[in-house]
């Protein structure tokens, strides 16, 4: 969350819908300890590929 707040100045220049998308992408690109250092996006893609096989 600190990384998001640190980049708040850039987000202020965006429209509301763009800001929400920017925040969502920023949070999804942050590695999580509970995911073994992987990002939520990486885990989602891995699970989707798992289902395809």
Secondary structure, DSSP 8 states (H G I E B T S, - for coil): -HHHHHTHHHHHTS-HHHHHHHHHHHHHTS--GGGTT--HHHHHHHHHHHHH-
